[in-house]
């Protein structure tokens, strides 16, 4: 057997190997993406009425009006949300809103929220800090100029519990309030 390789033959073989390697990589990526997308199939969010029982009474605050609920979005990306406004019994300027949302699973909004929360900030105007409440990831933020406080927690990568208000000195009261919400009950709605 006579094996004669010239530079052209070697270069052609290198190109073929590169093409095969690229095809293997593309196949591997496609396979991996399909596996992960199958694990996180989109589901319809629960009706906002199912979220309403989790709007708790808050000590020192009076519910203002009835809960407001909605389902909205595009056919592929729906949102179910219920919210309740509250006013402080002792100071009518202290107001807060509790909202519970279901984006279905997985949600681009939740993934985007997580990436935004990855960075903490502390400036003369505001601060943003990552927190964990009942083993659920979240964020707290506070704006000094208008005393705006906010605590947001993600439950099971699907539900978002948001408590926000004006007239507060920090977020400590909010973290205490949000811990009283039944996270396990919300998660069981899946």
C-alpha positions in Angstrom: 0.0 0.0 0.0 1.3 3.3 -1.0 0.1 6.3 1.1 0.9 9.6 -0.4 -0.3 12.7 1.2 0.3 16.0 -0.1 -0.6 19.4 1.4 -3.9 19.6 -0.5 -5.0 16.2 0.8 -4.1 17.1 4.4 -5.9 20.5 4.2 -9.0 18.8 2.7 -9.0 16.3 5.6 -8.6 19.1 8.2 -11.6 20.9 6.7 -13.7 17.7 6.8 -12.7 17.1 10.5 -13.6 20.7 11.4 -16.9 20.4 9.6 -17.7 17.2 11.5 -16.6 18.7 14.8 -18.9 21.7 14.2 -21.8 19.5 13.3 -21.2 17.5 16.5 -21.1 20.7 18.6 -24.3 22.0 16.9 -26.0 18.7 17.5 -24.9 18.6 21.2 -26.1 22.2 21.8 -29.5 21.5 20.1 -29.9 18.3 22.1 -29.0 20.1 25.4 -31.4 23.0 24.6 -34.2 20.6 23.9 -33.7 18.7 27.1 -33.8 21.9 29.2 -36.8 23.3 27.3 -38.7 20.1 27.9 -38.0 20.3 31.7 -39.3 23.8 31.9 -42.5 23.7 29.8 -44.7 26.7 29.9 -48.0 26.3 31.7 -51.0 28.5 32.1 -50.9 30.7 35.2 -53.5 30.0 37.9 -56.5 32.3 37.9 -56.0 35.4 40.0 -58.9 34.4 42.2 -56.8 31.4 43.4 -54.1 33.9 44.5 -56.5 36.2 46.4 -56.6 34.1 49.7 -52.9 34.8 50.1 -53.4 38.6 50.5 -53.0 38.8 54.2 -54.3 41.2 56.8 -51.5 43.4 57.9 -51.3 44.6 61.5 -51.6 48.4 61.7 -53.0 48.7 58.2 -56.5 48.8 56.7 -57.3 47.2 53.4 -58.3 49.9 50.9 -61.0 48.7 48.6 -61.3 45.2 47.2 -58.5 43.1 45.7 -57.8 43.8 42.1 -57.1 40.8 39.9 -56.2 40.3 36.2 -55.0 37.8 33.6 -53.2 39.4 30.7 -50.5 38.9 28.1 -50.0 37.2 24.9 -51.0 33.6 24.2 -47.5 32.4 24.9 -46.7 34.6 27.8 -49.6 35.2 30.2 -49.6 36.7 33.7 -52.1 36.3 36.5 -51.9 38.9 39.2 -53.8 40.0 42.3 -53.1 43.1 44.4 -54.4 44.7 47.5 -53.8 48.3 48.6 -53.4 49.2 52.3 -53.2 52.4 54.3 -51.7 52.8 57.8 -54.3 53.2 60.6 -52.1 55.9 62.4 -50.7 57.7 59.4 -52.7 58.0 56.2 -49.6 59.0 54.3 -48.1 55.5 54.9 -49.4 53.3 52.1 -48.4 49.9 50.7 -49.4 47.4 48.1 -49.2 43.7 48.2 -49.2 41.9 44.9 -48.9 38.2 44.0 -48.2 37.2 40.4 -48.0 33.9 38.5 -46.1 33.9 35.2 -46.4 30.2 34.5 -43.2 28.3 34.2 -40.6 29.3 33.1 -40.9 33.0 32.7 -38.7 35.3 30.8 -39.8 38.0 33.3 -38.5 35.9 36.2 -35.2 35.1 34.5 -34.8 38.8 33.7 -35.6 39.8 37.3 -33.0 37.4 38.6 -30.3 38.8 36.3 -31.2 42.3 37.4 -31.0 41.3 41.0 -27.5 39.9 40.6 -26.0 43.3 41.1 -26.4 45.0 44.5 -26.2 48.8 44.8 -25.9 51.4 47.5 -25.9 55.0 46.5 -26.9 58.3 48.0 -30.3 57.9 46.3 -31.2 54.3 46.8 -30.0 50.8 47.7 -30.8 47.4 46.3 -29.8 44.2 48.1 -30.4 40.5 47.5 -32.2 38.7 50.2 -33.6 35.3 51.1 -36.9 34.8 52.8 -38.1 31.3 53.7 -35.4 29.8 51.4 -36.8 31.9 48.4 -34.6 34.4 46.6 -35.5 38.0 46.5 -34.5 41.6 46.6 -35.1 44.6 48.8 -34.8 48.2 47.6 -35.2 51.6 49.2 -35.3 55.1 47.8 -34.3 57.7 50.3 -35.9 60.8 48.8 -39.5 59.5 48.8 -39.1 56.8 51.5 -40.2 54.1 48.9 -39.6 50.6 50.2 -39.9 47.4 48.2 -39.4 43.7 48.9 -39.8 41.1 46.1 -39.5 37.3 46.5 -39.7 34.6 43.9 -41.4 31.3 44.9 -40.6 28.1 42.9 -39.3 30.2 39.9 -42.9 31.0 39.1 -44.7 33.2 41.6 -43.6 36.7 42.5 -44.7 38.2 45.8 -44.2 42.0 45.9 -44.7 44.4 48.8 -44.1 48.1 48.1 -45.0 51.3 49.7 -44.2 54.9 50.6 -43.5 56.7 53.9 -41.3 54.0 55.4 -37.9 54.5 57.0 -36.5 51.2 55.7 -37.5 47.8 54.5 -37.4 46.0 57.8 -41.2 46.2 58.4 -41.7 44.8 54.8 -39.5 41.8 55.4 -41.5 41.0 58.6 -44.8 41.3 56.8 -43.8 39.2 53.8 -42.6 36.4 56.0 -46.3 36.0 57.2 -47.4 35.1 53.7 -48.0 31.3 53.1 -45.3 30.6 50.6 -45.9 26.8 50.7 -49.6 27.4 49.9 -48.7 29.6 47.0 -46.2 27.0 45.7 -48.9 24.3 46.0 -51.0 26.0 43.3 -48.6 24.7 40.6 
